[in-house]
Amino acid sequence: MFAVAAQAWREIRRWIATLIGSVLLLSLASGARADPLPSSLEPLKQRIHSNVLGEDRTIQIFLPAGFKAGSTDRYDVIYVLDGEMLVRFFPPVRSFAEENDLIPPVIIVGVDNLYWYDKGLDSRDRDLLPARVAGSPLSGGADRFLQFLSTELIPYVDKVYPTTGRNSLFGHSYAGMFALYAFLTRPAAFDHYIASDPALWWNDGFVDRLASEKLGGLRGAGKTLFIGGRAGGIHQAFGIARMESLLRAKAPSSLRWQSVANRDEDHGSVRLKNIYDGLKFTYFGHSGSMIDVFPNDGILLKGKPIAIMNYSSFDEEPGIRYTADGSEPTTRSPKYDYGIRISAPARLTVKQFSNWGPDKKVTGKFVLGRPLQPAALPAGATAGGLHYDEYAGASGDPTGHAGPPAAAGRANVDFNLGRFGRAPFAMTLSGYFQAKADGYYIFFIESDAAATLAVGGRQLIAIDPARDGREQKSFVVPLKRGFYPLRLAYRHQAGDARLNLTYLSPVRPDDTLAHLPIMIPNALLYASDLP
């Protein structure tokens, strides 16, 4: 079979096969790829001196998996307050989120507190509480601590490690309140803020009152704010419900924010959910798989719409929006959801409004047409694969090669392109595809280089990752029961060769993916052993 470079595409095919019995028509690749190494769970502990605080502080650095000194790679940094208690939970979550392409590789920095056991005191009250209060003799040093973070710690990390300059701040409880205080008073200190079950009840709602004063004047472009709390009466008691109301009423429109109330959690257990959800929200837009919708293009019959599907679930705001008339989606356009109906003619545009990085967009064109007409199966054609012709070099489209091929034969589901090596080559695969029933058929191509697919004498898909940055495309076409000439052309340039052809069949107009028929036969490709 074949190995897929993108984790999302592996999951796509496995998921499709599980739900609807889809069949891999052709699997062509150069060999399996090893899974990424896990991130180290052991921190680098360092002590740095702070002139602002007048003391030494301990930090814990967790580098990304595969980190290499001297590499040109650069990384965002997640700063975790209460590091001695919380930062150990981050590396496993980071590893899981990276494996699922939810976040890029990042550096994690845990900022430890100081403890003066002989006095029964610690630095949390001093550093995290923004005002002096009775009963807390060290309180009121939040501004100095924020100055330490922004003018000493961040510059130190940027100097020692290869960073992008994009930074996130995570805090829980008092530190969650501090994260909100930092956002309100010095928003430029960090790019992203994650407040886990913030103690906004403190000092009779001090930070909520501050938000009422400050939110209207903030400039939130490029900033994100995630607040994770607990559902029920405690959501109100902690002051989080009040903060949500203020954000809805006064937050600048450019600020991307989200507040989540988790059920059946306590103050300690909710931290894990807030780490994961907070990172996922912060990096919403990193993964392009959320707009890997299918089919991308197609031919539709009059009065028979098709459902446009995807491989991810999401509930962000503004999240992913779409239009069907060719116009640019805005934050007020309809929200994309799994299984929207498209009728021809339509120019579909699906746009992901990213919290991190540029917005992403895919487009599709659907035209009105008729079913393709089947053809007679030539005598001597047998089931079990396609005929291939391989040409040395890849100077042009494989259809333009003259002269005899360098190699020829039968390509079945076990066919491996690795036999041709990593040097440039071109290839055509041809034969017949059998449609067992009338209906809509969706064909998928995933390729590392330029490739085209023609069915019934009509080119359906042309893909060129080097030109348009897309490695997967799909096309829906109405077919009648019978045999259809199929031709797949491929031009490999360098590196590992990867070419995959899959399909869904048949797709009725009223189907969504969860309700597709299961009975899809395997042996649907026919070819002669001779060219």
KELOBA-394734 format. One record per residue (C-alpha): x, y, z; residue in one letter. Coordinates in Angstrom, 2 decimals. Example, Ala and Ser with C-alpha at 12.3 -4.5 7.8 and 13.67 -1.06 7.14 Angstrom:
2
x | y | z | res
12.30 | -4.50 | 7.80 | a $
13.67 | -1.06 | 7.14 | s $
END
This chain:
531
x | y | z | res
0.00 | 0.00 | 0.00 | m $
1.20 | 3.53 | 0.35 | f $
2.40 | 5.82 | 3.10 | a $
0.97 | 9.33 | 3.34 | v $
3.26 | 12.16 | 4.37 | a $
0.53 | 14.22 | 6.01 | a $
-0.97 | 12.84 | 9.22 | q $
-4.31 | 14.43 | 8.33 | a $
-4.49 | 12.54 | 5.04 | w $
-3.76 | 9.23 | 6.79 | r $
-6.61 | 9.92 | 9.18 | e $
-8.88 | 10.96 | 6.32 | i $
-8.57 | 7.68 | 4.47 | r $
-8.74 | 5.55 | 7.61 | r $
-11.85 | 7.42 | 8.72 | w $
-13.52 | 7.20 | 5.33 | i $
-12.80 | 3.49 | 5.08 | a $
-14.21 | 2.85 | 8.55 | t $
-17.44 | 4.75 | 8.01 | l $
-18.37 | 4.00 | 4.44 | i $
-16.26 | 1.13 | 3.20 | g $
-14.39 | 3.20 | 0.64 | s $
-11.81 | 1.28 | -1.37 | v $
-8.26 | 2.26 | -2.16 | l $
-8.07 | 2.05 | -5.94 | l $
-4.36 | 2.62 | -6.36 | l $
-1.56 | 2.94 | -3.82 | s $
1.73 | 4.25 | -5.04 | l $
4.53 | 5.39 | -2.76 | a $
8.23 | 5.00 | -2.09 | s $
7.99 | 3.48 | 1.40 | g $
6.78 | 4.08 | 4.94 | a $
7.82 | 7.22 | 6.83 | r $
8.84 | 7.08 | 10.45 | a $
6.67 | 8.82 | 13.02 | d $
8.23 | 11.95 | 14.54 | p $
10.29 | 11.49 | 17.65 | l $
8.43 | 12.30 | 20.87 | p $
9.22 | 15.55 | 22.63 | s $
11.59 | 15.28 | 25.57 | s $
9.88 | 15.24 | 28.95 | l $
13.04 | 16.38 | 30.73 | e $
13.49 | 20.15 | 31.10 | p $
16.63 | 22.21 | 30.93 | l $
16.67 | 24.04 | 34.27 | k $
18.36 | 27.42 | 34.37 | q $
18.74 | 30.23 | 36.88 | r $
18.73 | 33.80 | 35.67 | i $
19.19 | 36.98 | 37.65 | h $
16.50 | 39.65 | 37.55 | s $
17.52 | 43.22 | 38.19 | n $
13.86 | 44.20 | 38.22 | v $
13.01 | 41.76 | 41.02 | l $
16.42 | 41.86 | 42.65 | g $
16.74 | 38.08 | 42.83 | e $
17.55 | 34.90 | 40.91 | d $
14.69 | 32.98 | 39.29 | r $
14.54 | 29.41 | 38.02 | t $
13.08 | 28.61 | 34.63 | i $
12.45 | 25.26 | 32.96 | q $
12.96 | 24.98 | 29.19 | i $
11.32 | 22.22 | 27.17 | f $
12.70 | 22.20 | 23.63 | l $
10.77 | 20.73 | 20.68 | p $
11.33 | 17.18 | 19.51 | a $
14.12 | 17.03 | 16.98 | g $
15.59 | 20.35 | 18.12 | f $
19.07 | 20.84 | 16.66 | k $
21.47 | 23.55 | 17.67 | a $
22.49 | 25.65 | 14.68 | g $
19.36 | 24.85 | 12.71 | s $
17.57 | 27.66 | 10.89 | t $
14.25 | 26.56 | 12.43 | d $
12.60 | 29.05 | 14.78 | r $
9.89 | 28.46 | 17.36 | y $
7.10 | 30.25 | 19.16 | d $
7.40 | 30.27 | 22.94 | v $
4.75 | 29.36 | 25.53 | i $
5.46 | 30.93 | 28.94 | y $
3.86 | 28.95 | 31.78 | v $
3.44 | 30.59 | 35.20 | l $
3.55 | 28.47 | 38.38 | d $
6.12 | 26.47 | 36.44 | g $
7.09 | 24.16 | 39.30 | e $
3.48 | 22.97 | 39.49 | m $
2.15 | 23.19 | 35.94 | l $
4.79 | 23.10 | 33.25 | v $
5.26 | 19.31 | 33.44 | r $
1.78 | 18.86 | 31.99 | f $
2.62 | 20.79 | 28.82 | f $
5.10 | 18.54 | 26.95 | p $
2.69 | 15.57 | 26.57 | p $
-0.10 | 17.88 | 25.42 | v $
2.32 | 19.61 | 23.05 | r $
3.39 | 16.28 | 21.60 | s $
-0.22 | 15.21 | 21.04 | f $
-1.21 | 18.55 | 19.51 | a $
1.81 | 18.59 | 17.20 | e $
1.17 | 15.02 | 16.06 | e $
-2.36 | 16.04 | 15.07 | n $
-1.10 | 19.19 | 13.32 | d $
-3.00 | 21.48 | 15.70 | l $
0.08 | 23.49 | 16.67 | i $
3.59 | 23.95 | 15.28 | p $
6.65 | 22.83 | 17.25 | p $
7.05 | 25.25 | 20.16 | v $
9.40 | 25.99 | 23.03 | i $
7.87 | 25.79 | 26.50 | i $
9.23 | 27.91 | 29.35 | v $
8.09 | 27.25 | 32.90 | g $
8.56 | 30.16 | 35.31 | v $
8.99 | 28.79 | 38.83 | d $
7.94 | 30.57 | 42.01 | n $
10.12 | 31.27 | 45.02 | l $
9.33 | 29.77 | 48.43 | y $
10.50 | 31.15 | 51.76 | w $
9.66 | 28.20 | 53.95 | y $
11.09 | 29.75 | 57.13 | d $
8.56 | 32.57 | 56.82 | k $
5.70 | 30.52 | 55.41 | g $
5.59 | 32.78 | 52.35 | l $
6.04 | 32.43 | 48.61 | d $
6.30 | 34.75 | 45.62 | s $
2.86 | 33.97 | 44.17 | r $
1.03 | 36.64 | 46.14 | d $
3.76 | 39.18 | 45.46 | r $
4.10 | 38.50 | 41.73 | d $
0.57 | 37.63 | 40.68 | l $
-1.65 | 39.98 | 42.71 | l $
-1.88 | 43.45 | 41.17 | p $
-2.87 | 45.42 | 44.30 | a $
-2.11 | 45.46 | 48.01 | r $
-4.79 | 43.73 | 50.07 | v $
-5.21 | 43.13 | 53.76 | a $
-3.99 | 39.76 | 54.98 | g $
-1.48 | 39.38 | 52.14 | s $
1.69 | 41.26 | 53.11 | p $
3.53 | 40.57 | 49.83 | l $
0.67 | 41.41 | 47.46 | s $
0.79 | 44.15 | 44.85 | g $
3.89 | 43.29 | 42.82 | g $
2.23 | 42.21 | 39.57 | a $
3.52 | 45.20 | 37.61 | d $
7.13 | 44.48 | 38.55 | r $
6.69 | 40.80 | 37.72 | f $
5.19 | 41.71 | 34.34 | l $
8.16 | 43.99 | 33.75 | q $
10.50 | 41.10 | 34.55 | f $
8.72 | 38.86 | 32.06 | l $
8.63 | 41.39 | 29.24 | s $
11.98 | 43.18 | 29.65 | t $
14.22 | 40.44 | 31.05 | e $
12.92 | 36.92 | 30.61 | l $
11.58 | 37.16 | 27.06 | i $
14.73 | 38.94 | 25.77 | p $
16.88 | 36.30 | 27.49 | y $
15.00 | 33.41 | 25.86 | v $
15.06 | 35.17 | 22.48 | d $
18.82 | 35.61 | 22.77 | k $
19.65 | 32.05 | 23.79 | v $
17.14 | 30.09 | 21.68 | y $
15.92 | 30.38 | 18.05 | p $
12.53 | 32.02 | 18.51 | t $
10.02 | 33.63 | 16.17 | t $
9.25 | 36.50 | 18.55 | g $
5.66 | 35.23 | 18.98 | r $
4.89 | 34.52 | 22.63 | n $
1.98 | 33.11 | 24.63 | s $
1.30 | 33.44 | 28.36 | l $
-0.49 | 30.70 | 30.32 | f $
-1.66 | 31.09 | 33.88 | g $
-4.01 | 29.20 | 36.19 | h $
-6.02 | 30.52 | 39.16 | s $
-4.14 | 33.56 | 40.51 | y $
-1.82 | 33.28 | 37.52 | a $
-4.87 | 33.13 | 35.22 | g $
-6.05 | 36.39 | 36.74 | m $
-2.52 | 37.76 | 36.22 | f $
-2.67 | 36.75 | 32.54 | a $
-5.84 | 38.82 | 32.15 | l $
-4.26 | 41.70 | 34.09 | y $
-1.25 | 41.60 | 31.74 | a $
-3.55 | 41.56 | 28.71 | f $
-5.46 | 44.61 | 29.98 | l $
-2.51 | 46.70 | 31.14 | t $
0.32 | 45.71 | 28.78 | r $
-1.25 | 43.85 | 25.84 | p $
1.89 | 44.16 | 23.71 | a $
3.88 | 42.02 | 26.18 | a $
2.50 | 38.80 | 24.64 | f $
0.71 | 37.84 | 21.47 | d $
-1.61 | 35.26 | 23.02 | h $
-3.10 | 34.93 | 26.49 | y $
-4.55 | 31.78 | 28.09 | i $
-6.30 | 32.22 | 31.45 | a $
-7.22 | 28.93 | 33.17 | s $
-9.97 | 29.18 | 35.80 | d $
-8.83 | 32.73 | 36.63 | p $
-9.54 | 33.90 | 40.18 | a $
-11.47 | 36.97 | 39.06 | l $
-13.34 | 36.95 | 42.38 | w $
-10.17 | 38.29 | 44.00 | w $
-10.39 | 41.71 | 45.67 | n $
-14.11 | 42.04 | 44.92 | d $
-13.61 | 41.61 | 41.16 | g $
-10.60 | 43.93 | 40.79 | f $
-9.66 | 42.68 | 37.30 | v $
-13.29 | 42.66 | 36.11 | d $
-13.55 | 46.32 | 37.11 | r $
-10.28 | 46.99 | 35.31 | l $
-11.64 | 45.30 | 32.19 | a $
-14.68 | 47.56 | 32.26 | s $
-12.33 | 50.54 | 32.09 | e $
-9.71 | 49.23 | 29.68 | k $
-11.40 | 46.99 | 27.10 | l $
-12.90 | 49.75 | 24.99 | g $
-9.52 | 51.34 | 24.38 | g $
-7.53 | 48.22 | 23.57 | l $
-6.19 | 47.42 | 20.14 | r $
-6.57 | 43.69 | 19.70 | g $
-5.20 | 43.13 | 16.18 | a $
-3.24 | 39.89 | 16.13 | g $
-4.09 | 39.11 | 19.76 | k $
-6.00 | 36.15 | 21.12 | t $
-7.49 | 35.59 | 24.54 | l $
-8.71 | 32.22 | 25.80 | f $
-10.50 | 31.82 | 29.13 | i $
-11.30 | 28.37 | 30.47 | g $
-13.44 | 27.94 | 33.55 | g $
-16.06 | 25.62 | 35.02 | r $
-19.76 | 25.46 | 34.26 | a $
-22.52 | 26.17 | 36.75 | g $
-22.75 | 28.59 | 39.62 | g $
-18.98 | 28.65 | 40.09 | i $
-18.68 | 30.27 | 36.66 | h $
-20.52 | 33.23 | 38.12 | q $
-18.83 | 33.05 | 41.51 | a $
-15.34 | 33.16 | 40.00 | f $
-16.20 | 36.34 | 38.07 | g $
-15.72 | 34.68 | 34.68 | i $
-19.33 | 35.21 | 33.58 | a $
-18.90 | 38.93 | 34.26 | r $
-15.71 | 39.01 | 32.17 | m $
-17.52 | 37.30 | 29.29 | e $
-20.24 | 39.96 | 29.37 | s $
-17.63 | 42.71 | 29.30 | l $
-15.80 | 41.12 | 26.39 | l $
-19.03 | 40.80 | 24.39 | r $
-19.90 | 44.42 | 25.06 | a $
-16.54 | 46.18 | 24.86 | k $
-13.81 | 44.05 | 23.28 | a $
-12.40 | 45.43 | 20.02 | p $
-13.67 | 43.61 | 16.95 | s $
-10.10 | 42.69 | 16.00 | s $
-9.61 | 40.65 | 19.19 | l $
-10.13 | 36.90 | 18.79 | r $
-11.37 | 35.58 | 22.12 | w $
-13.12 | 32.52 | 23.46 | q $
-14.45 | 31.53 | 26.88 | s $
-15.25 | 27.90 | 27.67 | v $
-17.18 | 26.61 | 30.69 | a $
-16.21 | 22.97 | 31.34 | n $
-18.61 | 20.60 | 33.06 | r $
-17.74 | 18.01 | 35.69 | d $
-14.32 | 19.47 | 36.54 | e $
-12.78 | 20.89 | 39.67 | d $
-10.23 | 23.68 | 40.02 | h $
-7.33 | 21.27 | 39.55 | g $
-8.63 | 18.94 | 36.86 | s $
-9.80 | 21.74 | 34.57 | v $
-6.19 | 22.73 | 33.97 | r $
-5.59 | 19.88 | 31.52 | l $
-8.55 | 20.82 | 29.36 | k $
-7.54 | 24.46 | 29.39 | n $
-3.99 | 23.64 | 28.31 | i $
-5.24 | 21.67 | 25.33 | y $
-8.16 | 23.91 | 24.40 | d $
-6.14 | 27.06 | 24.96 | g $
-3.31 | 25.94 | 22.67 | l $
-5.77 | 24.70 | 20.04 | k $
-7.60 | 28.04 | 20.06 | f $
-4.38 | 30.04 | 20.00 | t $
-3.14 | 28.15 | 16.93 | y $
-6.44 | 27.89 | 15.11 | f $
-5.32 | 28.43 | 11.53 | g $
-2.04 | 26.54 | 11.78 | h $
-3.57 | 23.43 | 10.26 | s $
-4.97 | 23.68 | 6.76 | g $
-6.73 | 20.31 | 7.08 | s $
-9.78 | 22.04 | 8.56 | m $
-10.59 | 23.37 | 5.09 | i $
-9.68 | 20.18 | 3.23 | d $
-13.24 | 20.04 | 1.95 | v $
-14.40 | 17.57 | -0.66 | f $
-15.36 | 17.41 | -3.40 | p $
-13.35 | 20.45 | -4.51 | n $
-14.87 | 20.68 | -7.99 | d $
-17.38 | 18.78 | -10.04 | g $
-20.14 | 18.19 | -12.53 | i $
-23.64 | 18.14 | -11.05 | l $
-27.01 | 17.14 | -12.41 | l $
-29.91 | 19.57 | -12.45 | k $
-31.95 | 19.34 | -9.27 | g $
-29.46 | 17.00 | -7.59 | k $
-27.16 | 18.91 | -5.21 | p $
-24.09 | 17.44 | -3.56 | i $
-23.00 | 17.64 | 0.09 | a $
-19.61 | 19.30 | 0.65 | i $
-17.80 | 17.54 | 3.46 | m $
-14.60 | 17.91 | 5.47 | n $
-12.49 | 16.02 | 7.98 | y $
-12.54 | 18.27 | 11.05 | s $
-14.92 | 19.68 | 13.61 | s $
-14.61 | 23.18 | 14.99 | f $
-16.61 | 25.80 | 16.86 | d $
-14.41 | 28.87 | 16.68 | e $
-15.57 | 32.40 | 15.95 | e $
-15.52 | 33.57 | 13.26 | p $
-14.02 | 30.19 | 12.39 | g $
-14.68 | 29.02 | 8.83 | i $
-17.13 | 30.80 | 6.54 | r $
-18.20 | 30.17 | 2.95 | y $
-19.90 | 31.64 | -0.10 | t $
-21.23 | 29.87 | -3.19 | a $
-21.29 | 32.80 | -5.63 | d $
-17.56 | 33.40 | -5.99 | g $
-17.46 | 36.33 | -3.57 | s $
-14.93 | 36.62 | -0.75 | e $
-16.31 | 35.26 | 2.53 | p $
-16.50 | 37.68 | 5.44 | t $
-17.03 | 37.12 | 9.15 | t $
-20.75 | 37.61 | 8.44 | r $
-20.95 | 34.97 | 5.70 | s $
-22.65 | 31.65 | 6.50 | p $
-20.63 | 29.48 | 8.83 | k $
-19.26 | 26.41 | 7.13 | y $
-20.46 | 23.14 | 8.60 | d $
-20.15 | 19.55 | 7.56 | y $
-22.46 | 18.63 | 4.69 | g $
-23.51 | 21.99 | 3.24 | i $
-25.47 | 21.57 | -0.03 | r $
-24.13 | 22.90 | -3.32 | i $
-26.14 | 23.03 | -6.53 | s $
-24.73 | 23.88 | -9.93 | a $
-23.69 | 26.34 | -11.09 | p $
-21.65 | 27.40 | -8.05 | a $
-18.26 | 28.90 | -7.22 | r $
-17.54 | 27.74 | -3.71 | l $
-15.12 | 29.68 | -1.50 | t $
-14.30 | 28.38 | 1.98 | v $
-12.20 | 30.67 | 4.18 | k $
-10.57 | 29.93 | 7.51 | q $
-10.21 | 33.06 | 9.66 | f $
-6.99 | 32.22 | 11.46 | s $
-5.94 | 33.18 | 14.96 | n $
-2.35 | 32.34 | 14.04 | w $
-0.77 | 33.00 | 10.67 | g $
-2.52 | 34.11 | 7.50 | p $
-6.11 | 33.21 | 6.72 | d $
-6.49 | 30.14 | 4.51 | k $
-8.87 | 29.68 | 1.60 | k $
-9.95 | 26.99 | -0.85 | v $
-12.16 | 27.44 | -3.90 | t $
-14.18 | 25.10 | -6.05 | g $
-16.18 | 25.26 | -9.27 | k $
-19.32 | 23.20 | -9.89 | f $
-20.96 | 23.18 | -13.30 | v $
-24.21 | 21.76 | -14.61 | l $
-23.78 | 18.73 | -16.87 | g $
-24.82 | 15.22 | -17.85 | r $
-23.55 | 11.80 | -16.75 | p $
-20.46 | 10.59 | -18.55 | l $
-21.17 | 7.77 | -20.97 | q $
-19.70 | 4.30 | -20.40 | p $
-17.67 | 2.45 | -23.01 | a $
-17.22 | -1.19 | -24.00 | a $
-14.48 | -3.05 | -22.12 | l $
-11.80 | -4.14 | -24.64 | p $
-11.24 | -7.81 | -25.18 | a $
-8.36 | -9.14 | -23.11 | g $
-8.70 | -6.56 | -20.32 | a $
-8.59 | -8.17 | -16.89 | t $
-9.34 | -6.85 | -13.42 | a $
-6.66 | -6.06 | -10.87 | g $
-4.89 | -2.84 | -11.73 | g $
-3.77 | -0.45 | -14.45 | l $
-1.16 | -0.66 | -17.18 | h $
1.79 | 1.66 | -16.60 | y $
4.44 | 3.20 | -18.86 | d $
7.48 | 4.77 | -17.16 | e $
9.69 | 7.34 | -18.88 | y $
13.14 | 8.40 | -17.71 | a $
13.41 | 12.11 | -16.94 | g $
10.57 | 14.51 | -16.27 | a $
11.15 | 17.40 | -18.60 | s $
7.50 | 17.82 | -19.41 | g $
4.05 | 16.35 | -18.99 | d $
4.23 | 12.55 | -19.40 | p $
1.68 | 12.71 | -22.20 | t $
4.27 | 14.56 | -24.26 | g $
6.97 | 11.88 | -24.16 | h $
7.85 | 10.32 | -27.46 | a $
9.38 | 6.95 | -28.10 | g $
9.12 | 3.71 | -26.17 | p $
8.90 | 3.77 | -22.37 | p $
11.84 | 2.76 | -20.19 | a $
9.61 | 0.27 | -18.37 | a $
6.05 | -1.02 | -18.61 | a $
3.81 | -3.41 | -16.74 | g $
0.84 | -3.83 | -14.44 | r $
0.32 | -1.57 | -11.39 | a $
-1.92 | -3.04 | -8.72 | n $
-2.63 | -2.01 | -5.12 | v $
0.82 | -3.20 | -4.03 | d $
2.64 | -1.23 | -6.71 | f $
5.51 | 0.83 | -5.27 | n $
6.98 | 3.84 | -7.03 | l $
10.15 | 3.42 | -5.01 | g $
11.38 | 0.91 | -7.59 | r $
12.07 | 3.81 | -9.96 | f $
14.32 | 5.61 | -7.45 | g $
14.42 | 9.29 | -6.53 | r $
15.57 | 10.62 | -9.91 | a $
13.09 | 12.47 | -12.14 | p $
10.73 | 10.27 | -14.12 | f $
7.30 | 10.44 | -15.71 | a $
4.55 | 7.84 | -15.81 | m $
1.16 | 7.15 | -17.28 | t $
-1.27 | 4.60 | -15.85 | l $
-4.22 | 3.62 | -17.98 | s $
-7.08 | 1.18 | -18.04 | g $
-10.80 | 1.06 | -17.23 | y $
-12.79 | 1.86 | -14.12 | f $
-16.01 | -0.06 | -13.47 | q $
-18.98 | 1.84 | -12.04 | a $
-21.28 | -0.72 | -10.44 | k $
-24.26 | 1.63 | -10.10 | a $
-25.55 | 4.98 | -11.33 | d $
-24.70 | 7.96 | -9.14 | g $
-22.17 | 10.57 | -8.13 | y $
-18.57 | 9.34 | -7.85 | y $
-15.87 | 11.34 | -6.08 | i $
-12.28 | 10.78 | -7.17 | f $
-9.33 | 11.90 | -5.01 | f $
-5.70 | 12.49 | -5.97 | i $
-2.87 | 13.05 | -3.50 | e $
0.54 | 13.65 | -5.07 | s $
3.97 | 15.09 | -4.29 | d $
4.29 | 16.41 | -7.86 | a $
2.26 | 17.28 | -10.96 | a $
-0.44 | 14.76 | -11.85 | a $
-3.65 | 14.60 | -13.87 | t $
-6.65 | 12.28 | -13.87 | l $
-8.99 | 11.69 | -16.81 | a $
-12.12 | 9.54 | -16.64 | v $
-14.29 | 8.78 | -19.66 | g $
-11.99 | 10.86 | -21.84 | g $
-12.51 | 13.98 | -19.71 | r $
-9.80 | 15.47 | -17.50 | q $
-11.22 | 15.83 | -13.99 | l $
-8.22 | 16.73 | -11.83 | i $
-4.94 | 18.52 | -12.43 | a $
-2.68 | 18.91 | -9.41 | i $
0.68 | 20.65 | -9.09 | d $
1.86 | 21.17 | -5.49 | p $
4.87 | 23.24 | -6.57 | a $
2.57 | 25.68 | -8.37 | r $
-0.48 | 25.97 | -6.12 | d $
0.71 | 24.48 | -2.80 | g $
-1.99 | 21.81 | -2.70 | r $
-1.20 | 18.10 | -2.51 | e $
-4.80 | 16.82 | -2.56 | q $
-7.71 | 17.51 | -4.89 | k $
-11.06 | 15.84 | -5.51 | s $
-13.76 | 15.90 | -8.18 | f $
-17.37 | 14.69 | -8.23 | v $
-18.83 | 13.37 | -11.47 | v $
-22.11 | 11.58 | -12.36 | p $
-21.55 | 8.14 | -13.90 | l $
-23.88 | 5.50 | -15.26 | k $
-23.31 | 1.84 | -14.63 | r $
-20.55 | 0.53 | -16.88 | g $
-16.86 | 0.87 | -17.79 | f $
-14.95 | 4.12 | -18.23 | y $
-11.47 | 4.71 | -19.66 | p $
-9.22 | 5.98 | -16.87 | l $
-5.83 | 7.62 | -17.33 | r $
-3.52 | 8.88 | -14.57 | l $
-0.42 | 10.87 | -15.57 | a $
2.36 | 11.72 | -13.12 | y $
5.61 | 13.67 | -13.30 | r $
8.09 | 13.08 | -10.44 | h $
10.88 | 15.59 | -9.84 | q $
12.87 | 14.72 | -6.69 | a $
12.71 | 13.03 | -3.30 | g $
10.22 | 10.34 | -2.34 | d $
7.59 | 9.62 | -4.96 | a $
3.99 | 9.72 | -3.75 | r $
0.85 | 9.26 | -5.84 | l $
-2.51 | 8.13 | -4.46 | n $
-5.86 | 7.61 | -6.16 | l $
-8.97 | 6.89 | -4.06 | t $
-12.70 | 7.25 | -4.56 | y $
-16.14 | 7.25 | -2.96 | l $
-19.00 | 5.64 | -4.77 | s $
-21.82 | 6.07 | -5.40 | p $
-22.78 | 9.32 | -3.63 | v $
-26.48 | 10.13 | -3.81 | r $
-27.61 | 13.77 | -3.76 | p $
-29.20 | 13.39 | -0.32 | d $
-26.18 | 11.68 | 1.23 | d $
-23.81 | 13.00 | 3.80 | t $
-20.72 | 10.97 | 4.53 | l $
-22.17 | 9.23 | 7.58 | a $
-25.00 | 7.74 | 5.48 | h $
-23.18 | 6.51 | 2.39 | l $
-23.73 | 2.92 | 1.24 | p $
-21.15 | 0.41 | 2.45 | i $
-21.06 | -2.14 | -0.37 | m $
-18.23 | -1.00 | -2.65 | i $
-16.45 | -3.77 | -4.55 | p $
-12.65 | -3.99 | -4.70 | n $
-11.73 | -5.15 | -8.21 | a $
-12.89 | -2.18 | -10.28 | l $
-9.76 | -1.50 | -12.35 | l $
-9.21 | -3.33 | -15.64 | y $
-6.25 | -3.24 | -17.99 | a $
-4.38 | -5.21 | -20.62 | s $
-0.80 | -6.26 | -19.98 | d $
0.17 | -4.81 | -23.35 | l $
0.19 | -1.06 | -24.04 | p $
END
